[in-house]
Amino acid sequence: MKKLPARVTLLLWLVLSLTAWNALSAWTSFAWRNALNEFLSQPSAAITTVSGAIWAVIGMLLAWGIWQRKAWAGKLLLGASAGYTVWYWSGRFIWQSPHPNWLFAVIVNLVLLGFILFIKKSLSREAYEQKNETPKSE
C-alpha cells in the first residue's frame, strides 16, 4: 500500500481527533448523566450521548474510508463536514449561552471547511489516478 500524501494524513488526523472528541463526549455524558440531568435543563445528557456516539461512528467510518482510499470517502467527507458544521452551530445558537469568541469560531470553521474542500479534490484526483493505473488484461 502506498504512503498517503501529507495533506491526506493531516485530514486523517483531523477526522481522528474529532472522532475521539465525540467518543469522549458520548462516554462522559453517559457516565455523568445523573449530574448533567440535575444541572441542565435541555438538552439532556441523552442528547449529548447520542449525538456524540453518532459523530464518533461517522468519524470512524470516514477515517476507515480515507485510510483504505475508498471512492465514497470524498462524498462522505463533504456530507459529514457540512452536517458537523450545522450540528455545531445549531447547538451553539440553540442550547448554549452567547459566547464572545464567535468570530474566532467562524474563522476556524471556515479555514477547516476550506482545507476539507481542498483535500476532497485531492481524494477525487487520487481515486481517479488509482483507477487509471490498474493494468488492463488483453
N, C-alpha and C positions, 0 to 999 in steps of 0.2 A: 504494500500500500504506500502510495506517495505521501510525502510530508505535506501538511496543509500550509497554504500561504499564511504569512504573518497576520494579515488583516482578518482572515477567516479564523485564525487562532484567537485573536482578540475578541471577535464576535462570540466564539465558543465560550471564552472566559466570562463575557458579559452575560450570556444566557445561563451559564452555570451559577454565577453569582446571584442573579435574580431568582433562579430556581432554589438555591439554598436559602435565600432570604425568605421566600414564600413558604418553604417547608418548615423553617424555623418559626415563622409567624403562625402557621397552622398548628404546629405542635405546642407552642407556648400558650396560644389562645385556648386550646383544648385542655391543657394541663391546669391553667389558671381560670377556667370558665366560671367557677363559683365567685371568685373575686371580681372578675370582669362584669358578670351579671349584676353584682351588688353595686358597682360604682358607675356603670354605663347605662344610659337609657337605651337608645337604639343607635347603631346596630348592636346586636347582642354578640356574645362570643361565638355563637354558632355561625353567624355570617362570616366572621373573620376566619374561623376554622375552615369552613367550606371554600371560601374564595382562595385562601392560601393553599389549600390542597389542590384545587383545580389548577391554579397557576403553576404549582410545583409539577404536576403531571404533564401539563402542556410544555413546560420548560424541559423536562426530561425527554419527552418525545422529540422536541425540537433539537436538543443537543445531540441525541442519537442520530437524527436525520442529517444534521450537519456533519457529524463525525463520519457517518457512512456515505456521505456525498449523495444522498437521495435527491432525485429531481424535485420532489414535492416539498423539500425543506425550504426553498426560497419562498414559495407561496405561503407556507405555514409561518415563516418568519414575518412576512408582511401582515398577515392576519393577526398573529399574536402581538406584534408591536402596536398595531392600531388598537386592538382590544385592550391591551395593557394600559395604553395611554388614556383611553376612555374610562377604564375602570379606576385608574389612579386619580384623574381629575374629577370624576363624579364623586368619588369618596372624599376627596379633599373639599369639594364645594358643598356636598350634602351633609356629611357627618362630622366634619372637623370644624373647629373654630377658625376664624381668619388668621392667616399667618403673614408676618411682614416680609417673608422671603419668597413671595410668589414670583417675582421677576427672575430670581436665580433658578427656581424650579422650571419656569418656562424655558429659559435659555438652555439648561441641561437637557430638558426633554427634546427641544428642537435639535440640539447637537447630536444626541443619541439617535433620533429618527433620521437625521441626515447620514450619519455613519451607517445605519442599518440599510438605508436605500442604496448607498454606495456598495456595500457588501452584497446586497441582493443581486446587483448587476454582475458582480464578480462570481457569485454562485451560479447564476444562469450561464455565464460565459464558460465557466469551468465544466458544467454539466454538458454543454454543447460540444466543447472540445473533447471531453472524455468519450462522448458518443461517437464522434468522428474518428477517434483513434482506434476503435475496435477493428481488428483485422477482418476483412471480408473473405469469406470462403468462395473460391472459384471453382 
